[in-house]
Amino acid sequence: YPTVGQISPNVMAIPSSSVEVEELFSRGKQVSTDCRSCLGADTFEELQTLNCHLRVKIGADQ
């Protein structure tokens, strides 16, 4: 299987997860609590986007 041998180093070099993705899910848990379970998908996405933009701005200010 020479083709698999050539492709596998590229595929195996890709990490299965990253800190950024894990942080995103962690922040999602903070927004999606039992008290806020009635949020629609659009509102949830808007809150996550706003949260991300605020963190970038705060990081740029420091």
Biopython code that builds the backbone (N, CA, C, O; Angstrom):
import numpy as np
from Bio.PDB.StructureBuilder import StructureBuilder

atoms = [
    (1, "TYR", "N", (0.821, -1.191, 0.000)),
    (1, "TYR", "CA", (0.000, 0.000, 0.000)),
    (1, "TYR", "C", (0.869, 1.261, 0.000)),
    (1, "TYR", "O", (0.895, 1.990, 0.992)),
    (2, "PRO", "N", (1.566, 1.519, -1.078)),
    (2, "PRO", "CA", (2.480, 2.663, -1.106)),
    (2, "PRO", "C", (1.766, 4.012, -0.992)),
    (2, "PRO", "O", (2.311, 4.954, -0.416)),
    (3, "THR", "N", (0.559, 4.106, -1.533)),
    (3, "THR", "CA", (-0.172, 5.374, -1.443)),
    (3, "THR", "C", (-0.520, 5.699, -0.001)),
    (3, "THR", "O", (-0.381, 6.844, 0.431)),
    (4, "VAL", "N", (-0.970, 4.705, 0.743)),
    (4, "VAL", "CA", (-1.298, 4.909, 2.158)),
    (4, "VAL", "C", (-0.050, 5.320, 2.925)),
    (4, "VAL", "O", (-0.117, 6.174, 3.809)),
    (5, "GLY", "N", (1.074, 4.725, 2.596)),
    (5, "GLY", "CA", (2.331, 5.068, 3.245)),
    (5, "GLY", "C", (2.743, 6.508, 2.998)),
    (5, "GLY", "O", (3.350, 7.142, 3.861)),
    (6, "GLN", "N", (2.418, 7.022, 1.831)),
    (6, "GLN", "CA", (2.747, 8.411, 1.510)),
    (6, "GLN", "C", (1.786, 9.391, 2.170)),
    (6, "GLN", "O", (2.185, 10.488, 2.561)),
    (7, "ILE", "N", (0.534, 9.002, 2.293)),
    (7, "ILE", "CA", (-0.489, 9.891, 2.846)),
    (7, "ILE", "C", (-0.473, 9.894, 4.369)),
    (7, "ILE", "O", (-0.713, 10.936, 4.978)),
    (8, "SER", "N", (-0.200, 8.767, 4.992)),
    (8, "SER", "CA", (-0.345, 8.641, 6.445)),
    (8, "SER", "C", (0.457, 9.655, 7.261)),
    (8, "SER", "O", (-0.068, 10.125, 8.270)),
    (9, "PRO", "N", (1.692, 10.029, 6.902)),
    (9, "PRO", "CA", (2.387, 11.034, 7.721)),
    (9, "PRO", "C", (1.650, 12.374, 7.755)),
    (9, "PRO", "O", (1.653, 13.063, 8.775)),
    (10, "ASN", "N", (1.020, 12.739, 6.638)),
    (10, "ASN", "CA", (0.268, 13.997, 6.607)),
    (10, "ASN", "C", (-0.986, 13.918, 7.463)),
    (10, "ASN", "O", (-1.318, 14.863, 8.179)),
    (11, "VAL", "N", (-1.671, 12.804, 7.386)),
    (11, "VAL", "CA", (-2.906, 12.644, 8.149)),
    (11, "VAL", "C", (-2.610, 12.514, 9.634)),
    (11, "VAL", "O", (-3.310, 13.099, 10.461)),
    (12, "MET", "N", (-1.596, 11.766, 9.973)),
    (12, "MET", "CA", (-1.275, 11.555, 11.383)),
    (12, "MET", "C", (-0.665, 12.791, 12.034)),
    (12, "MET", "O", (-0.609, 12.874, 13.261)),
    (13, "ALA", "N", (-0.214, 13.741, 11.242)),
    (13, "ALA", "CA", (0.364, 14.967, 11.791)),
    (13, "ALA", "C", (-0.712, 15.950, 12.232)),
    (13, "ALA", "O", (-0.414, 16.911, 12.942)),
    (14, "ILE", "N", (-1.952, 15.728, 11.826)),
    (14, "ILE", "CA", (-3.053, 16.616, 12.190)),
    (14, "ILE", "C", (-3.530, 16.248, 13.590)),
    (14, "ILE", "O", (-3.923, 15.104, 13.818)),
    (15, "PRO", "N", (-3.506, 17.197, 14.540)),
    (15, "PRO", "CA", (-3.959, 16.875, 15.896)),
    (15, "PRO", "C", (-5.458, 16.583, 15.919)),
    (15, "PRO", "O", (-6.229, 17.177, 15.165)),
    (16, "SER", "N", (-5.851, 15.676, 16.780)),
    (16, "SER", "CA", (-7.265, 15.303, 16.854)),
    (16, "SER", "C", (-8.095, 16.352, 17.576)),
    (16, "SER", "O", (-9.311, 16.413, 17.396)),
    (17, "SER", "N", (-7.451, 17.176, 18.389)),
    (17, "SER", "CA", (-8.163, 18.270, 19.049)),
    (17, "SER", "C", (-7.184, 19.397, 19.283)),
    (17, "SER", "O", (-5.969, 19.224, 19.181)),
    (18, "SER", "N", (-7.730, 20.542, 19.594)),
    (18, "SER", "CA", (-6.867, 21.679, 19.881)),
    (18, "SER", "C", (-7.418, 22.418, 21.082)),
    (18, "SER", "O", (-8.587, 22.271, 21.438)),
    (19, "VAL", "N", (-6.580, 23.199, 21.690)),
    (19, "VAL", "CA", (-6.985, 23.962, 22.868)),
    (19, "VAL", "C", (-8.094, 24.939, 22.510)),
    (19, "VAL", "O", (-9.020, 25.140, 23.297)),
    (20, "GLU", "N", (-8.011, 25.551, 21.326)),
    (20, "GLU", "CA", (-9.023, 26.526, 20.925)),
    (20, "GLU", "C", (-10.413, 25.899, 20.866)),
    (20, "GLU", "O", (-11.390, 26.495, 21.320)),
    (21, "VAL", "N", (-10.496, 24.698, 20.307)),
    (21, "VAL", "CA", (-11.788, 24.021, 20.207)),
    (21, "VAL", "C", (-12.304, 23.669, 21.595)),
    (21, "VAL", "O", (-13.490, 23.835, 21.879)),
    (22, "GLU", "N", (-11.420, 23.184, 22.458)),
    (22, "GLU", "CA", (-11.831, 22.826, 23.814)),
    (22, "GLU", "C", (-12.307, 24.057, 24.579)),
    (22, "GLU", "O", (-13.274, 23.979, 25.337)),
    (23, "GLU", "N", (-11.637, 25.194, 24.387)),
    (23, "GLU", "CA", (-12.061, 26.432, 25.043)),
    (23, "GLU", "C", (-13.427, 26.867, 24.533)),
    (23, "GLU", "O", (-14.259, 27.339, 25.307)),
    (24, "LEU", "N", (-13.661, 26.711, 23.239)),
    (24, "LEU", "CA", (-14.947, 27.087, 22.657)),
    (24, "LEU", "C", (-16.081, 26.287, 23.285)),
    (24, "LEU", "O", (-17.117, 26.850, 23.637)),
    (25, "PHE", "N", (-15.892, 24.985, 23.426)),
    (25, "PHE", "CA", (-16.923, 24.163, 24.052)),
    (25, "PHE", "C", (-17.092, 24.523, 25.524)),
    (25, "PHE", "O", (-18.207, 24.510, 26.047)),
    (26, "SER", "N", (-15.996, 24.840, 26.185)),
    (26, "SER", "CA", (-16.067, 25.239, 27.590)),
    (26, "SER", "C", (-16.873, 26.521, 27.743)),
    (26, "SER", "O", (-17.714, 26.627, 28.635)),
    (27, "ARG", "N", (-16.619, 27.489, 26.879)),
    (27, "ARG", "CA", (-17.389, 28.741, 26.923)),
    (27, "ARG", "C", (-18.847, 28.489, 26.579)),
    (27, "ARG", "O", (-19.740, 29.140, 27.121)),
    (28, "GLY", "N", (-19.087, 27.549, 25.680)),
    (28, "GLY", "CA", (-20.458, 27.208, 25.322)),
    (28, "GLY", "C", (-21.233, 26.681, 26.510)),
    (28, "GLY", "O", (-22.422, 26.962, 26.657)),
    (29, "LYS", "N", (-20.559, 25.911, 27.366)),
    (29, "LYS", "CA", (-21.215, 25.401, 28.575)),
    (29, "LYS", "C", (-21.585, 26.539, 29.512)),
    (29, "LYS", "O", (-22.607, 26.476, 30.195)),
    (30, "GLN", "N", (-20.756, 27.585, 29.547)),
    (30, "GLN", "CA", (-21.043, 28.729, 30.407)),
    (30, "GLN", "C", (-22.263, 29.492, 29.914)),
    (30, "GLN", "O", (-23.023, 30.027, 30.722)),
    (31, "VAL", "N", (-22.462, 29.549, 28.608)),
    (31, "VAL", "CA", (-23.611, 30.258, 28.040)),
    (31, "VAL", "C", (-24.861, 29.401, 28.110)),
    (31, "VAL", "O", (-25.943, 29.903, 28.411)),
    (32, "SER", "N", (-24.720, 28.112, 27.836)),
    (32, "SER", "CA", (-25.863, 27.206, 27.783)),
    (32, "SER", "C", (-26.053, 26.513, 29.134)),
    (32, "SER", "O", (-25.693, 25.347, 29.296)),
    (33, "THR", "N", (-26.610, 27.223, 30.081)),
    (33, "THR", "CA", (-26.891, 26.658, 31.396)),
    (33, "THR", "C", (-28.363, 26.284, 31.479)),
    (33, "THR", "O", (-29.130, 26.574, 30.561)),
    (34, "ASP", "N", (-28.760, 25.646, 32.567)),
    (34, "ASP", "CA", (-30.168, 25.294, 32.744)),
    (34, "ASP", "C", (-31.051, 26.539, 32.732)),
    (34, "ASP", "O", (-32.170, 26.505, 32.218)),
    (35, "CYS", "N", (-30.552, 27.628, 33.293)),
    (35, "CYS", "CA", (-31.337, 28.868, 33.337)),
    (35, "CYS", "C", (-31.521, 29.472, 31.952)),
    (35, "CYS", "O", (-32.471, 30.217, 31.713)),
    (36, "ARG", "N", (-30.614, 29.149, 31.046)),
    (36, "ARG", "CA", (-30.666, 29.727, 29.703)),
    (36, "ARG", "C", (-31.011, 28.679, 28.652)),
    (36, "ARG", "O", (-30.727, 28.874, 27.470)),
    (37, "SER", "N", (-31.601, 27.600, 29.056)),
    (37, "SER", "CA", (-31.852, 26.494, 28.133)),
    (37, "SER", "C", (-32.869, 26.837, 27.052)),
    (37, "SER", "O", (-32.992, 26.106, 26.069)),
    (38, "CYS", "N", (-33.598, 27.933, 27.216)),
    (38, "CYS", "CA", (-34.600, 28.294, 26.211)),
    (38, "CYS", "C", (-34.014, 29.173, 25.102)),
    (38, "CYS", "O", (-34.754, 29.627, 24.229)),
    (39, "LEU", "N", (-32.695, 29.422, 25.121)),
    (39, "LEU", "CA", (-32.074, 30.209, 24.060)),
    (39, "LEU", "C", (-32.191, 29.466, 22.733)),
    (39, "LEU", "O", (-31.990, 28.253, 22.660)),
    (40, "GLY", "N", (-32.515, 30.211, 21.702)),
    (40, "GLY", "CA", (-32.534, 29.622, 20.373)),
    (40, "GLY", "C", (-31.116, 29.469, 19.838)),
    (40, "GLY", "O", (-30.175, 30.045, 20.385)),
    (41, "ALA", "N", (-30.968, 28.705, 18.785)),
    (41, "ALA", "CA", (-29.646, 28.460, 18.198)),
    (41, "ALA", "C", (-29.008, 29.754, 17.705)),
    (41, "ALA", "O", (-27.804, 29.953, 17.866)),
    (42, "ASP", "N", (-29.810, 30.634, 17.105)),
    (42, "ASP", "CA", (-29.273, 31.905, 16.607)),
    (42, "ASP", "C", (-28.762, 32.775, 17.744)),
    (42, "ASP", "O", (-27.689, 33.367, 17.637)),
    (43, "THR", "N", (-29.517, 32.857, 18.830)),
    (43, "THR", "CA", (-29.104, 33.660, 19.981)),
    (43, "THR", "C", (-27.848, 33.079, 20.605)),
    (43, "THR", "O", (-26.937, 33.820, 20.976)),
    (44, "PHE", "N", (-27.792, 31.769, 20.724)),
    (44, "PHE", "CA", (-26.613, 31.107, 21.279)),
    (44, "PHE", "C", (-25.383, 31.422, 20.426)),
    (44, "PHE", "O", (-24.320, 31.744, 20.957)),
    (45, "GLU", "N", (-25.531, 31.328, 19.115)),
    (45, "GLU", "CA", (-24.412, 31.619, 18.212)),
    (45, "GLU", "C", (-23.977, 33.077, 18.333)),
    (45, "GLU", "O", (-22.781, 33.367, 18.335)),
    (46, "GLU", "N", (-24.934, 33.991, 18.432)),
    (46, "GLU", "CA", (-24.607, 35.410, 18.580)),
    (46, "GLU", "C", (-23.867, 35.672, 19.888)),
    (46, "GLU", "O", (-22.916, 36.453, 19.910)),
    (47, "LEU", "N", (-24.285, 35.035, 20.969)),
    (47, "LEU", "CA", (-23.598, 35.205, 22.248)),
    (47, "LEU", "C", (-22.176, 34.659, 22.188)),
    (47, "LEU", "O", (-21.253, 35.267, 22.729)),
    (48, "GLN", "N", (-21.997, 33.523, 21.538)),
    (48, "GLN", "CA", (-20.662, 32.948, 21.409)),
    (48, "GLN", "C", (-19.757, 33.854, 20.568)),
    (48, "GLN", "O", (-18.588, 34.053, 20.901)),
    (49, "THR", "N", (-20.297, 34.397, 19.486)),
    (49, "THR", "CA", (-19.527, 35.300, 18.634)),
    (49, "THR", "C", (-19.141, 36.558, 19.392)),
    (49, "THR", "O", (-17.997, 37.005, 19.317)),
    (50, "LEU", "N", (-20.091, 37.130, 20.122)),
    (50, "LEU", "CA", (-19.821, 38.319, 20.924)),
    (50, "LEU", "C", (-18.757, 38.029, 21.976)),
    (50, "LEU", "O", (-17.846, 38.832, 22.177)),
    (51, "ASN", "N", (-18.867, 36.899, 22.637)),
    (51, "ASN", "CA", (-17.893, 36.496, 23.649)),
    (51, "ASN", "C", (-16.495, 36.408, 23.038)),
    (51, "ASN", "O", (-15.523, 36.874, 23.634)),
    (52, "CYS", "N", (-16.397, 35.817, 21.865)),
    (52, "CYS", "CA", (-15.110, 35.675, 21.187)),
    (52, "CYS", "C", (-14.529, 37.041, 20.836)),
    (52, "CYS", "O", (-13.343, 37.286, 21.056)),
    (53, "HIS", "N", (-15.359, 37.932, 20.292)),
    (53, "HIS", "CA", (-14.887, 39.266, 19.923)),
    (53, "HIS", "C", (-14.444, 40.060, 21.145)),
    (53, "HIS", "O", (-13.449, 40.783, 21.089)),
    (54, "LEU", "N", (-15.166, 39.933, 22.236)),
    (54, "LEU", "CA", (-14.790, 40.640, 23.459)),
    (54, "LEU", "C", (-13.454, 40.134, 23.989)),
    (54, "LEU", "O", (-12.620, 40.929, 24.422)),
    (55, "ARG", "N", (-13.243, 38.825, 23.958)),
    (55, "ARG", "CA", (-11.968, 38.271, 24.441)),
    (55, "ARG", "C", (-10.808, 38.731, 23.565)),
    (55, "ARG", "O", (-9.722, 39.008, 24.074)),
    (56, "VAL", "N", (-11.023, 38.815, 22.260)),
    (56, "VAL", "CA", (-9.967, 39.283, 21.356)),
    (56, "VAL", "C", (-9.656, 40.746, 21.649)),
    (56, "VAL", "O", (-8.488, 41.131, 21.700)),
    (57, "LYS", "N", (-10.694, 41.568, 21.842)),
    (57, "LYS", "CA", (-10.493, 42.993, 22.128)),
    (57, "LYS", "C", (-9.778, 43.173, 23.455)),
    (57, "LYS", "O", (-8.850, 43.975, 23.550)),
    (58, "ILE", "N", (-10.190, 42.446, 24.473)),
    (58, "ILE", "CA", (-9.553, 42.554, 25.788)),
    (58, "ILE", "C", (-8.092, 42.125, 25.688)),
    (58, "ILE", "O", (-7.219, 42.757, 26.282)),
    (59, "GLY", "N", (-7.823, 41.065, 24.948)),
    (59, "GLY", "CA", (-6.448, 40.604, 24.767)),
    (59, "GLY", "C", (-5.600, 41.624, 24.025)),
    (59, "GLY", "O", (-4.413, 41.771, 24.316)),
    (60, "ALA", "N", (-6.199, 42.336, 23.061)),
    (60, "ALA", "CA", (-5.464, 43.347, 22.302)),
    (60, "ALA", "C", (-5.166, 44.573, 23.155)),
    (60, "ALA", "O", (-4.163, 45.254, 22.938)),
    (61, "ASP", "N", (-6.033, 44.854, 24.123)),
    (61, "ASP", "CA", (-5.846, 46.020, 24.988)),
    (61, "ASP", "C", (-4.755, 45.802, 26.025)),
    (61, "ASP", "O", (-4.219, 46.768, 26.568)),
    (62, "GLN", "N", (-4.421, 44.563, 26.304)),
    (62, "GLN", "CA", (-3.430, 44.285, 27.360)),
    (62, "GLN", "C", (-2.027, 44.346, 26.848)),
    (62, "GLN", "O", (-1.082, 44.136, 27.609)),
]
sb = StructureBuilder()
sb.init_structure("model")
sb.init_model(0)
sb.init_chain("A")
sb.init_seg("    ")
for serial, (resi, resn, name, xyz) in enumerate(atoms, 1):
    if name == "N":
        sb.init_residue(resn, " ", resi, " ")
    sb.init_atom(name, np.array(xyz, "f"), 0.0, 1.0, " ", f" {name:<3s}", serial, name[0])
structure = sb.get_structure()
